[in-house]
């Protein structure tokens, strides 16, 4: 049985909802990632932001990334998966929510990794990957 922990990229990091988008972009560069989970003051996930969010929703609209916070930009219901969830559960959660990145949380509710499309591409058969792509990108 393949679990979320088996396929995730470990070492994901939070960014506080009070941190600026400038800091988020710097952290993304340092970690070589395109998305960061956003945490509230109690280290609970309050959203996720992507590099695209920063560009499209802040910079392109005239916002100042050194003034706008991650919490202001993070939108929607936070999605995550338990580290011990089976692969079918991961695919269902990502497909149902139409997300391309999914934070992985351990039993103590700590962030332990992220699952991305690249992680799935290494694990899935061609047919499974095609089904996943249709579920995530379907209108």
Phi and psi in radians as a Rosetta constraint file:
Dihedral C 1 N 2 CA 2 C 2 CIRCULARHARMONIC -1.558 0.35
Dihedral N 2 CA 2 C 2 N 3 CIRCULARHARMONIC 2.288 0.35
Dihedral C 2 N 3 CA 3 C 3 CIRCULARHARMONIC -1.952 0.35
Dihedral N 3 CA 3 C 3 N 4 CIRCULARHARMONIC 2.969 0.35
Dihedral C 3 N 4 CA 4 C 4 CIRCULARHARMONIC -0.996 0.35
Dihedral N 4 CA 4 C 4 N 5 CIRCULARHARMONIC -0.709 0.35
Dihedral C 4 N 5 CA 5 C 5 CIRCULARHARMONIC -1.103 0.35
Dihedral N 5 CA 5 C 5 N 6 CIRCULARHARMONIC -0.522 0.35
Dihedral C 5 N 6 CA 6 C 6 CIRCULARHARMONIC -1.224 0.35
Dihedral N 6 CA 6 C 6 N 7 CIRCULARHARMONIC -0.562 0.35
Dihedral C 6 N 7 CA 7 C 7 CIRCULARHARMONIC -1.869 0.35
Dihedral N 7 CA 7 C 7 N 8 CIRCULARHARMONIC -0.231 0.35
Dihedral C 7 N 8 CA 8 C 8 CIRCULARHARMONIC -1.184 0.35
Dihedral N 8 CA 8 C 8 N 9 CIRCULARHARMONIC 2.795 0.35
Dihedral C 8 N 9 CA 9 C 9 CIRCULARHARMONIC -1.598 0.35
Dihedral N 9 CA 9 C 9 N 10 CIRCULARHARMONIC 2.042 0.35
Dihedral C 9 N 10 CA 10 C 10 CIRCULARHARMONIC -1.303 0.35
Dihedral N 10 CA 10 C 10 N 11 CIRCULARHARMONIC 2.929 0.35
Dihedral C 10 N 11 CA 11 C 11 CIRCULARHARMONIC 1.506 0.35
Dihedral N 11 CA 11 C 11 N 12 CIRCULARHARMONIC 0.303 0.35
Dihedral C 11 N 12 CA 12 C 12 CIRCULARHARMONIC -1.089 0.35
Dihedral N 12 CA 12 C 12 N 13 CIRCULARHARMONIC 2.640 0.35
Dihedral C 12 N 13 CA 13 C 13 CIRCULARHARMONIC -2.214 0.35
Dihedral N 13 CA 13 C 13 N 14 CIRCULARHARMONIC 2.588 0.35
Dihedral C 13 N 14 CA 14 C 14 CIRCULARHARMONIC -1.396 0.35
Dihedral N 14 CA 14 C 14 N 15 CIRCULARHARMONIC 2.828 0.35
Dihedral C 14 N 15 CA 15 C 15 CIRCULARHARMONIC -2.227 0.35
Dihedral N 15 CA 15 C 15 N 16 CIRCULARHARMONIC 2.442 0.35
Dihedral C 15 N 16 CA 16 C 16 CIRCULARHARMONIC -1.230 0.35
Dihedral N 16 CA 16 C 16 N 17 CIRCULARHARMONIC 2.542 0.35
Dihedral C 16 N 17 CA 17 C 17 CIRCULARHARMONIC -1.111 0.35
Dihedral N 17 CA 17 C 17 N 18 CIRCULARHARMONIC -0.275 0.35
Dihedral C 17 N 18 CA 18 C 18 CIRCULARHARMONIC -1.549 0.35
Dihedral N 18 CA 18 C 18 N 19 CIRCULARHARMONIC -0.205 0.35
Dihedral C 18 N 19 CA 19 C 19 CIRCULARHARMONIC -1.289 0.35
Dihedral N 19 CA 19 C 19 N 20 CIRCULARHARMONIC 2.635 0.35
Dihedral C 19 N 20 CA 20 C 20 CIRCULARHARMONIC -1.361 0.35
Dihedral N 20 CA 20 C 20 N 21 CIRCULARHARMONIC 2.844 0.35
Dihedral C 20 N 21 CA 21 C 21 CIRCULARHARMONIC -1.172 0.35
Dihedral N 21 CA 21 C 21 N 22 CIRCULARHARMONIC -0.494 0.35
Dihedral C 21 N 22 CA 22 C 22 CIRCULARHARMONIC -1.064 0.35
Dihedral N 22 CA 22 C 22 N 23 CIRCULARHARMONIC -0.797 0.35
Dihedral C 22 N 23 CA 23 C 23 CIRCULARHARMONIC -1.124 0.35
Dihedral N 23 CA 23 C 23 N 24 CIRCULARHARMONIC -0.677 0.35
Dihedral C 23 N 24 CA 24 C 24 CIRCULARHARMONIC -1.055 0.35
Dihedral N 24 CA 24 C 24 N 25 CIRCULARHARMONIC -0.791 0.35
Dihedral C 24 N 25 CA 25 C 25 CIRCULARHARMONIC -1.108 0.35
Dihedral N 25 CA 25 C 25 N 26 CIRCULARHARMONIC -0.702 0.35
Dihedral C 25 N 26 CA 26 C 26 CIRCULARHARMONIC -1.098 0.35
Dihedral N 26 CA 26 C 26 N 27 CIRCULARHARMONIC -0.759 0.35
Dihedral C 26 N 27 CA 27 C 27 CIRCULARHARMONIC -1.154 0.35
Dihedral N 27 CA 27 C 27 N 28 CIRCULARHARMONIC -0.691 0.35
Dihedral C 27 N 28 CA 28 C 28 CIRCULARHARMONIC -1.049 0.35
Dihedral N 28 CA 28 C 28 N 29 CIRCULARHARMONIC -0.736 0.35
Dihedral C 28 N 29 CA 29 C 29 CIRCULARHARMONIC -1.119 0.35
Dihedral N 29 CA 29 C 29 N 30 CIRCULARHARMONIC -0.803 0.35
Dihedral C 29 N 30 CA 30 C 30 CIRCULARHARMONIC -1.053 0.35
Dihedral N 30 CA 30 C 30 N 31 CIRCULARHARMONIC -0.701 0.35
Dihedral C 30 N 31 CA 31 C 31 CIRCULARHARMONIC -1.574 0.35
Dihedral N 31 CA 31 C 31 N 32 CIRCULARHARMONIC -0.146 0.35
Dihedral C 31 N 32 CA 32 C 32 CIRCULARHARMONIC 1.001 0.35
Dihedral N 32 CA 32 C 32 N 33 CIRCULARHARMONIC 0.869 0.35
Dihedral C 32 N 33 CA 33 C 33 CIRCULARHARMONIC -2.245 0.35
Dihedral N 33 CA 33 C 33 N 34 CIRCULARHARMONIC 2.870 0.35
Dihedral C 33 N 34 CA 34 C 34 CIRCULARHARMONIC -1.950 0.35
Dihedral N 34 CA 34 C 34 N 35 CIRCULARHARMONIC 0.053 0.35
Dihedral C 34 N 35 CA 35 C 35 CIRCULARHARMONIC -2.649 0.35
Dihedral N 35 CA 35 C 35 N 36 CIRCULARHARMONIC 2.606 0.35
Dihedral C 35 N 36 CA 36 C 36 CIRCULARHARMONIC -2.374 0.35
Dihedral N 36 CA 36 C 36 N 37 CIRCULARHARMONIC 2.303 0.35
Dihedral C 36 N 37 CA 37 C 37 CIRCULARHARMONIC -1.179 0.35
Dihedral N 37 CA 37 C 37 N 38 CIRCULARHARMONIC 2.527 0.35
Dihedral C 37 N 38 CA 38 C 38 CIRCULARHARMONIC -1.886 0.35
Dihedral N 38 CA 38 C 38 N 39 CIRCULARHARMONIC 2.309 0.35
Dihedral C 38 N 39 CA 39 C 39 CIRCULARHARMONIC -1.984 0.35
Dihedral N 39 CA 39 C 39 N 40 CIRCULARHARMONIC 2.625 0.35
Dihedral C 39 N 40 CA 40 C 40 CIRCULARHARMONIC -1.493 0.35
Dihedral N 40 CA 40 C 40 N 41 CIRCULARHARMONIC -3.022 0.35
Dihedral C 40 N 41 CA 41 C 41 CIRCULARHARMONIC -1.105 0.35
Dihedral N 41 CA 41 C 41 N 42 CIRCULARHARMONIC -0.349 0.35
Dihedral C 41 N 42 CA 42 C 42 CIRCULARHARMONIC -1.719 0.35
Dihedral N 42 CA 42 C 42 N 43 CIRCULARHARMONIC 0.250 0.35
Dihedral C 42 N 43 CA 43 C 43 CIRCULARHARMONIC 1.012 0.35
Dihedral N 43 CA 43 C 43 N 44 CIRCULARHARMONIC 0.641 0.35
Dihedral C 43 N 44 CA 44 C 44 CIRCULARHARMONIC -1.800 0.35
Dihedral N 44 CA 44 C 44 N 45 CIRCULARHARMONIC 2.479 0.35
Dihedral C 44 N 45 CA 45 C 45 CIRCULARHARMONIC -1.172 0.35
Dihedral N 45 CA 45 C 45 N 46 CIRCULARHARMONIC 2.212 0.35
Dihedral C 45 N 46 CA 46 C 46 CIRCULARHARMONIC -1.964 0.35
Dihedral N 46 CA 46 C 46 N 47 CIRCULARHARMONIC -0.040 0.35
Dihedral C 46 N 47 CA 47 C 47 CIRCULARHARMONIC 2.865 0.35
Dihedral N 47 CA 47 C 47 N 48 CIRCULARHARMONIC -2.955 0.35
Dihedral C 47 N 48 CA 48 C 48 CIRCULARHARMONIC -2.543 0.35
Dihedral N 48 CA 48 C 48 N 49 CIRCULARHARMONIC 2.496 0.35
Dihedral C 48 N 49 CA 49 C 49 CIRCULARHARMONIC -2.171 0.35
Dihedral N 49 CA 49 C 49 N 50 CIRCULARHARMONIC 2.611 0.35
Dihedral C 49 N 50 CA 50 C 50 CIRCULARHARMONIC -2.076 0.35
Dihedral N 50 CA 50 C 50 N 51 CIRCULARHARMONIC 2.874 0.35
Dihedral C 50 N 51 CA 51 C 51 CIRCULARHARMONIC -1.056 0.35
Dihedral N 51 CA 51 C 51 N 52 CIRCULARHARMONIC -0.630 0.35
Dihedral C 51 N 52 CA 52 C 52 CIRCULARHARMONIC -1.130 0.35
Dihedral N 52 CA 52 C 52 N 53 CIRCULARHARMONIC -0.706 0.35
Dihedral C 52 N 53 CA 53 C 53 CIRCULARHARMONIC -0.998 0.35
Dihedral N 53 CA 53 C 53 N 54 CIRCULARHARMONIC -0.766 0.35
Dihedral C 53 N 54 CA 54 C 54 CIRCULARHARMONIC -1.076 0.35
Dihedral N 54 CA 54 C 54 N 55 CIRCULARHARMONIC -0.784 0.35
Dihedral C 54 N 55 CA 55 C 55 CIRCULARHARMONIC -1.246 0.35
Dihedral N 55 CA 55 C 55 N 56 CIRCULARHARMONIC -0.896 0.35
Dihedral C 55 N 56 CA 56 C 56 CIRCULARHARMONIC -1.307 0.35
Dihedral N 56 CA 56 C 56 N 57 CIRCULARHARMONIC -0.748 0.35
Dihedral C 56 N 57 CA 57 C 57 CIRCULARHARMONIC -1.622 0.35
Dihedral N 57 CA 57 C 57 N 58 CIRCULARHARMONIC -0.189 0.35
Dihedral C 57 N 58 CA 58 C 58 CIRCULARHARMONIC -2.102 0.35
Dihedral N 58 CA 58 C 58 N 59 CIRCULARHARMONIC -1.193 0.35
Dihedral C 58 N 59 CA 59 C 59 CIRCULARHARMONIC -1.055 0.35
Dihedral N 59 CA 59 C 59 N 60 CIRCULARHARMONIC -0.824 0.35
Dihedral C 59 N 60 CA 60 C 60 CIRCULARHARMONIC -1.193 0.35
Dihedral N 60 CA 60 C 60 N 61 CIRCULARHARMONIC -0.321 0.35
Dihedral C 60 N 61 CA 61 C 61 CIRCULARHARMONIC -1.747 0.35
Dihedral N 61 CA 61 C 61 N 62 CIRCULARHARMONIC 0.178 0.35
Dihedral C 61 N 62 CA 62 C 62 CIRCULARHARMONIC 1.530 0.35
Dihedral N 62 CA 62 C 62 N 63 CIRCULARHARMONIC 0.135 0.35
Dihedral C 62 N 63 CA 63 C 63 CIRCULARHARMONIC -1.266 0.35
Dihedral N 63 CA 63 C 63 N 64 CIRCULARHARMONIC 2.784 0.35
Dihedral C 63 N 64 CA 64 C 64 CIRCULARHARMONIC -1.870 0.35
Dihedral N 64 CA 64 C 64 N 65 CIRCULARHARMONIC 1.905 0.35
Dihedral C 64 N 65 CA 65 C 65 CIRCULARHARMONIC -1.056 0.35
Dihedral N 65 CA 65 C 65 N 66 CIRCULARHARMONIC -0.299 0.35
Dihedral C 65 N 66 CA 66 C 66 CIRCULARHARMONIC -1.479 0.35
Dihedral N 66 CA 66 C 66 N 67 CIRCULARHARMONIC -0.113 0.35
Dihedral C 66 N 67 CA 67 C 67 CIRCULARHARMONIC -2.026 0.35
Dihedral N 67 CA 67 C 67 N 68 CIRCULARHARMONIC -0.520 0.35
Dihedral C 67 N 68 CA 68 C 68 CIRCULARHARMONIC -1.440 0.35
Dihedral N 68 CA 68 C 68 N 69 CIRCULARHARMONIC 2.377 0.35
Dihedral C 68 N 69 CA 69 C 69 CIRCULARHARMONIC -1.657 0.35
Dihedral N 69 CA 69 C 69 N 70 CIRCULARHARMONIC 2.797 0.35
Dihedral C 69 N 70 CA 70 C 70 CIRCULARHARMONIC -1.040 0.35
Dihedral N 70 CA 70 C 70 N 71 CIRCULARHARMONIC -0.666 0.35
Dihedral C 70 N 71 CA 71 C 71 CIRCULARHARMONIC -1.121 0.35
Dihedral N 71 CA 71 C 71 N 72 CIRCULARHARMONIC -0.569 0.35
Dihedral C 71 N 72 CA 72 C 72 CIRCULARHARMONIC -1.215 0.35
Dihedral N 72 CA 72 C 72 N 73 CIRCULARHARMONIC -0.527 0.35
Dihedral C 72 N 73 CA 73 C 73 CIRCULARHARMONIC -1.606 0.35
Dihedral N 73 CA 73 C 73 N 74 CIRCULARHARMONIC -0.575 0.35
Dihedral C 73 N 74 CA 74 C 74 CIRCULARHARMONIC -1.092 0.35
Dihedral N 74 CA 74 C 74 N 75 CIRCULARHARMONIC 2.233 0.35
Dihedral C 74 N 75 CA 75 C 75 CIRCULARHARMONIC -2.295 0.35
Dihedral N 75 CA 75 C 75 N 76 CIRCULARHARMONIC 2.867 0.35
Dihedral C 75 N 76 CA 76 C 76 CIRCULARHARMONIC 1.435 0.35
Dihedral N 76 CA 76 C 76 N 77 CIRCULARHARMONIC 3.103 0.35
Dihedral C 76 N 77 CA 77 C 77 CIRCULARHARMONIC -1.445 0.35
Dihedral N 77 CA 77 C 77 N 78 CIRCULARHARMONIC 2.183 0.35
Dihedral C 77 N 78 CA 78 C 78 CIRCULARHARMONIC -1.083 0.35
Dihedral N 78 CA 78 C 78 N 79 CIRCULARHARMONIC 2.351 0.35
Dihedral C 78 N 79 CA 79 C 79 CIRCULARHARMONIC -1.977 0.35
Dihedral N 79 CA 79 C 79 N 80 CIRCULARHARMONIC 2.497 0.35
Dihedral C 79 N 80 CA 80 C 80 CIRCULARHARMONIC -2.737 0.35
Dihedral N 80 CA 80 C 80 N 81 CIRCULARHARMONIC 2.998 0.35
Dihedral C 80 N 81 CA 81 C 81 CIRCULARHARMONIC -2.438 0.35
Dihedral N 81 CA 81 C 81 N 82 CIRCULARHARMONIC 2.557 0.35
Dihedral C 81 N 82 CA 82 C 82 CIRCULARHARMONIC -1.255 0.35
Dihedral N 82 CA 82 C 82 N 83 CIRCULARHARMONIC 2.541 0.35
Dihedral C 82 N 83 CA 83 C 83 CIRCULARHARMONIC -1.038 0.35
Dihedral N 83 CA 83 C 83 N 84 CIRCULARHARMONIC -0.523 0.35
Dihedral C 83 N 84 CA 84 C 84 CIRCULARHARMONIC -1.611 0.35
Dihedral N 84 CA 84 C 84 N 85 CIRCULARHARMONIC 0.109 0.35
Dihedral C 84 N 85 CA 85 C 85 CIRCULARHARMONIC -1.158 0.35
Dihedral N 85 CA 85 C 85 N 86 CIRCULARHARMONIC 2.487 0.35
Dihedral C 85 N 86 CA 86 C 86 CIRCULARHARMONIC -1.332 0.35
Dihedral N 86 CA 86 C 86 N 87 CIRCULARHARMONIC 2.793 0.35
Dihedral C 86 N 87 CA 87 C 87 CIRCULARHARMONIC -0.953 0.35
Dihedral N 87 CA 87 C 87 N 88 CIRCULARHARMONIC -0.709 0.35
Dihedral C 87 N 88 CA 88 C 88 CIRCULARHARMONIC -1.049 0.35
Dihedral N 88 CA 88 C 88 N 89 CIRCULARHARMONIC -0.653 0.35
Dihedral C 88 N 89 CA 89 C 89 CIRCULARHARMONIC -1.158 0.35
Dihedral N 89 CA 89 C 89 N 90 CIRCULARHARMONIC -0.701 0.35
Dihedral C 89 N 90 CA 90 C 90 CIRCULARHARMONIC -1.053 0.35
Dihedral N 90 CA 90 C 90 N 91 CIRCULARHARMONIC -0.868 0.35
Dihedral C 90 N 91 CA 91 C 91 CIRCULARHARMONIC -1.085 0.35
Dihedral N 91 CA 91 C 91 N 92 CIRCULARHARMONIC -0.706 0.35
Dihedral C 91 N 92 CA 92 C 92 CIRCULARHARMONIC -1.111 0.35
Dihedral N 92 CA 92 C 92 N 93 CIRCULARHARMONIC -0.825 0.35
Dihedral C 92 N 93 CA 93 C 93 CIRCULARHARMONIC -1.089 0.35
Dihedral N 93 CA 93 C 93 N 94 CIRCULARHARMONIC -0.794 0.35
Dihedral C 93 N 94 CA 94 C 94 CIRCULARHARMONIC -1.191 0.35
Dihedral N 94 CA 94 C 94 N 95 CIRCULARHARMONIC -0.715 0.35
Dihedral C 94 N 95 CA 95 C 95 CIRCULARHARMONIC -1.206 0.35
Dihedral N 95 CA 95 C 95 N 96 CIRCULARHARMONIC -0.767 0.35
Dihedral C 95 N 96 CA 96 C 96 CIRCULARHARMONIC -1.103 0.35
Dihedral N 96 CA 96 C 96 N 97 CIRCULARHARMONIC -0.722 0.35
Dihedral C 96 N 97 CA 97 C 97 CIRCULARHARMONIC -1.528 0.35
Dihedral N 97 CA 97 C 97 N 98 CIRCULARHARMONIC -0.135 0.35
Dihedral C 97 N 98 CA 98 C 98 CIRCULARHARMONIC 0.920 0.35
Dihedral N 98 CA 98 C 98 N 99 CIRCULARHARMONIC 0.934 0.35
Dihedral C 98 N 99 CA 99 C 99 CIRCULARHARMONIC -2.029 0.35
Dihedral N 99 CA 99 C 99 N 100 CIRCULARHARMONIC 2.614 0.35
Dihedral C 99 N 100 CA 100 C 100 CIRCULARHARMONIC -1.797 0.35
Dihedral N 100 CA 100 C 100 N 101 CIRCULARHARMONIC -0.134 0.35
Dihedral C 100 N 101 CA 101 C 101 CIRCULARHARMONIC -2.420 0.35
Dihedral N 101 CA 101 C 101 N 102 CIRCULARHARMONIC 2.454 0.35
Dihedral C 101 N 102 CA 102 C 102 CIRCULARHARMONIC -2.434 0.35
Dihedral N 102 CA 102 C 102 N 103 CIRCULARHARMONIC 2.060 0.35
Dihedral C 102 N 103 CA 103 C 103 CIRCULARHARMONIC -1.127 0.35
Dihedral N 103 CA 103 C 103 N 104 CIRCULARHARMONIC 2.536 0.35
Dihedral C 103 N 104 CA 104 C 104 CIRCULARHARMONIC -1.974 0.35
Dihedral N 104 CA 104 C 104 N 105 CIRCULARHARMONIC 2.240 0.35
Dihedral C 104 N 105 CA 105 C 105 CIRCULARHARMONIC -2.048 0.35
Dihedral N 105 CA 105 C 105 N 106 CIRCULARHARMONIC 2.397 0.35
Dihedral C 105 N 106 CA 106 C 106 CIRCULARHARMONIC -1.504 0.35
Dihedral N 106 CA 106 C 106 N 107 CIRCULARHARMONIC -3.110 0.35
Dihedral C 106 N 107 CA 107 C 107 CIRCULARHARMONIC -1.073 0.35
Dihedral N 107 CA 107 C 107 N 108 CIRCULARHARMONIC -0.396 0.35
Dihedral C 107 N 108 CA 108 C 108 CIRCULARHARMONIC -1.613 0.35
Dihedral N 108 CA 108 C 108 N 109 CIRCULARHARMONIC 0.205 0.35
Dihedral C 108 N 109 CA 109 C 109 CIRCULARHARMONIC 1.131 0.35
Dihedral N 109 CA 109 C 109 N 110 CIRCULARHARMONIC 0.496 0.35
Dihedral C 109 N 110 CA 110 C 110 CIRCULARHARMONIC -1.690 0.35
Dihedral N 110 CA 110 C 110 N 111 CIRCULARHARMONIC 2.493 0.35
Dihedral C 110 N 111 CA 111 C 111 CIRCULARHARMONIC -1.236 0.35
Dihedral N 111 CA 111 C 111 N 112 CIRCULARHARMONIC 2.140 0.35
Dihedral C 111 N 112 CA 112 C 112 CIRCULARHARMONIC -2.066 0.35
Dihedral N 112 CA 112 C 112 N 113 CIRCULARHARMONIC -0.200 0.35
Dihedral C 112 N 113 CA 113 C 113 CIRCULARHARMONIC 3.098 0.35
Dihedral N 113 CA 113 C 113 N 114 CIRCULARHARMONIC -3.091 0.35
Dihedral C 113 N 114 CA 114 C 114 CIRCULARHARMONIC -2.389 0.35
Dihedral N 114 CA 114 C 114 N 115 CIRCULARHARMONIC 2.528 0.35
Dihedral C 114 N 115 CA 115 C 115 CIRCULARHARMONIC -1.923 0.35
Dihedral N 115 CA 115 C 115 N 116 CIRCULARHARMONIC 2.235 0.35
Dihedral C 115 N 116 CA 116 C 116 CIRCULARHARMONIC -2.101 0.35
Dihedral N 116 CA 116 C 116 N 117 CIRCULARHARMONIC 3.039 0.35
Dihedral C 116 N 117 CA 117 C 117 CIRCULARHARMONIC -1.010 0.35
Dihedral N 117 CA 117 C 117 N 118 CIRCULARHARMONIC -0.658 0.35
Dihedral C 117 N 118 CA 118 C 118 CIRCULARHARMONIC -1.106 0.35
Dihedral N 118 CA 118 C 118 N 119 CIRCULARHARMONIC -0.676 0.35
Dihedral C 118 N 119 CA 119 C 119 CIRCULARHARMONIC -1.091 0.35
Dihedral N 119 CA 119 C 119 N 120 CIRCULARHARMONIC -0.757 0.35
Dihedral C 119 N 120 CA 120 C 120 CIRCULARHARMONIC -1.160 0.35
Dihedral N 120 CA 120 C 120 N 121 CIRCULARHARMONIC -0.665 0.35
Dihedral C 120 N 121 CA 121 C 121 CIRCULARHARMONIC -1.058 0.35
Dihedral N 121 CA 121 C 121 N 122 CIRCULARHARMONIC -0.552 0.35
Dihedral C 121 N 122 CA 122 C 122 CIRCULARHARMONIC -1.310 0.35
Dihedral N 122 CA 122 C 122 N 123 CIRCULARHARMONIC -0.405 0.35
Dihedral C 122 N 123 CA 123 C 123 CIRCULARHARMONIC -1.770 0.35
Dihedral N 123 CA 123 C 123 N 124 CIRCULARHARMONIC -0.594 0.35
Dihedral C 123 N 124 CA 124 C 124 CIRCULARHARMONIC -1.554 0.35
Dihedral N 124 CA 124 C 124 N 125 CIRCULARHARMONIC 2.692 0.35
Dihedral C 124 N 125 CA 125 C 125 CIRCULARHARMONIC -1.255 0.35
Dihedral N 125 CA 125 C 125 N 126 CIRCULARHARMONIC 2.928 0.35
Dihedral C 125 N 126 CA 126 C 126 CIRCULARHARMONIC -1.043 0.35
Dihedral N 126 CA 126 C 126 N 127 CIRCULARHARMONIC -0.717 0.35
Dihedral C 126 N 127 CA 127 C 127 CIRCULARHARMONIC -1.158 0.35
Dihedral N 127 CA 127 C 127 N 128 CIRCULARHARMONIC -0.751 0.35
Dihedral C 127 N 128 CA 128 C 128 CIRCULARHARMONIC -1.100 0.35
Dihedral N 128 CA 128 C 128 N 129 CIRCULARHARMONIC -0.735 0.35
Dihedral C 128 N 129 CA 129 C 129 CIRCULARHARMONIC -1.118 0.35
Dihedral N 129 CA 129 C 129 N 130 CIRCULARHARMONIC -0.721 0.35
Dihedral C 129 N 130 CA 130 C 130 CIRCULARHARMONIC -1.093 0.35
Dihedral N 130 CA 130 C 130 N 131 CIRCULARHARMONIC -0.742 0.35
Dihedral C 130 N 131 CA 131 C 131 CIRCULARHARMONIC -1.085 0.35
Dihedral N 131 CA 131 C 131 N 132 CIRCULARHARMONIC -0.714 0.35
Dihedral C 131 N 132 CA 132 C 132 CIRCULARHARMONIC -1.090 0.35
Dihedral N 132 CA 132 C 132 N 133 CIRCULARHARMONIC -0.824 0.35
Dihedral C 132 N 133 CA 133 C 133 CIRCULARHARMONIC -1.041 0.35
Dihedral N 133 CA 133 C 133 N 134 CIRCULARHARMONIC -0.746 0.35
Dihedral C 133 N 134 CA 134 C 134 CIRCULARHARMONIC -1.082 0.35
Dihedral N 134 CA 134 C 134 N 135 CIRCULARHARMONIC -0.742 0.35
Dihedral C 134 N 135 CA 135 C 135 CIRCULARHARMONIC -1.175 0.35
Dihedral N 135 CA 135 C 135 N 136 CIRCULARHARMONIC -0.596 0.35
Dihedral C 135 N 136 CA 136 C 136 CIRCULARHARMONIC -1.442 0.35
Dihedral N 136 CA 136 C 136 N 137 CIRCULARHARMONIC -0.649 0.35
Dihedral C 136 N 137 CA 137 C 137 CIRCULARHARMONIC -1.712 0.35
Dihedral N 137 CA 137 C 137 N 138 CIRCULARHARMONIC -0.015 0.35
Dihedral C 137 N 138 CA 138 C 138 CIRCULARHARMONIC -1.146 0.35
Dihedral N 138 CA 138 C 138 N 139 CIRCULARHARMONIC 2.499 0.35
